Amino acid sequence: MTGPAAWLGAYPKRPGAPLILPGATLAEALGGQPHRRPPVLDPLLAALLPLLAANLTQAQIGARLALSPSAVKHRARRLYAALGVTNRVGAVTTALACGLLEEPGSEP
């Protein structure tokens, strides 16, 4: 099975279980094609990507970047606009697809 159904089928049923995608990258499993050219991101916005991918809350991200939660929310919206998405999942998926983020466990 390939495509989004394979990814959803691989989603862990229990908290803390590892996400295993047999033979496909997350971008491929979600049906995305890599972008030819990744968008150019402001370094302040690019710093949000790994923190969003780590599923940290706005307060946790703010604490790490010395920002208020509302400043994190504003930067996240700017990041979503730059990537052409509307939410955190779209941002992380797009960043993976165009090479702005590396998948967990991949070799650098």
N, C-alpha and C positions, 0 to 999 in steps of 0.2 A: 504494500500500500504506500502510495506517495502523496504528496500535496498536503494541504491543511488537515485532512482527516488523519494522516499518519502522525502529524505533530500532536493533534488533540488526543489521539489514542495513546501517545507516549507520555502524556501529562501525568505526573504522579498523583496517585489517589490519597496519599498520606502526607501530612506536613513534614518537611525536612527530607523527603525522598529526592534523590537526584533526578534531574530531567534527562532522559536518554532519547536521543534522536538517532535511530538506526540508519547509518549510511547517508545522512543528508545534513546540510547546514540548516540553521534555523531559517535563514532567508529563503533557501530552496524549499524547505518544508512548508513555509507559509505561502509559497507560490510567487515570491518576489524575484525579480530579475535584478542583478547588480546594476546600479547606475553607471553609466559610462564615466561620468566625472562627479566626484563627491562635491557637495556644496562647500564653499569656503565659509568657515564659521569663525566668529570672533572668539578669541581664547577664553573669554569669560563665559561664553555659551558652551564652548567645547568642554569646559571643566565640569559642566553639569551632566554630560552624557554618562560617564561611568557611575555617577552617584544615582542617577535615575535608573540605570540598568541594575544597580544593586538593590533597588526597591526601597530606598531610604525615604522617610517622610520629609516634607518641606522643612520641618523644624530640625531634623537631623542633618539635612543638607546645609541649612543655614548655619548650624553650629560648626560644621567642618569648613565652611567658606567664609565665616564671620559675616553673615548676612542675616537680615530679618526674614522670617517666613514669607512675608509679603514681597520682599525683593526677590526671593527664590521663585515665587509664583510668577512674578513679572518676567524674570529671565527665562523661565521655562516656556512661557507663552511666546517670547521672542525666538527661542530655539525651535519650537513647534512650527512657527511661521517660516523660519529659514529652511526647515526640512520639508515643508509642505504637508504637515500632518496636523492632527488636532488633539493628540493626547500622548501620554508617556509611552504606551505600548507602540504606537506608530513611530515615535521618535527613536526608540531603541531598535525596532525592526528595520527602519530605514537606515539608521547608523550602521547596523550590522551588514545590511545589504550593500552599502556603498563603501565599506571599509573604514569607517570612522571609529568603529568599535571592533574589538576582537571577541569572538565567542569564548565563553568560559572554558578553560581547559585546553584551548588551542595553543600551539607552539608559536611564540613570537617570531 
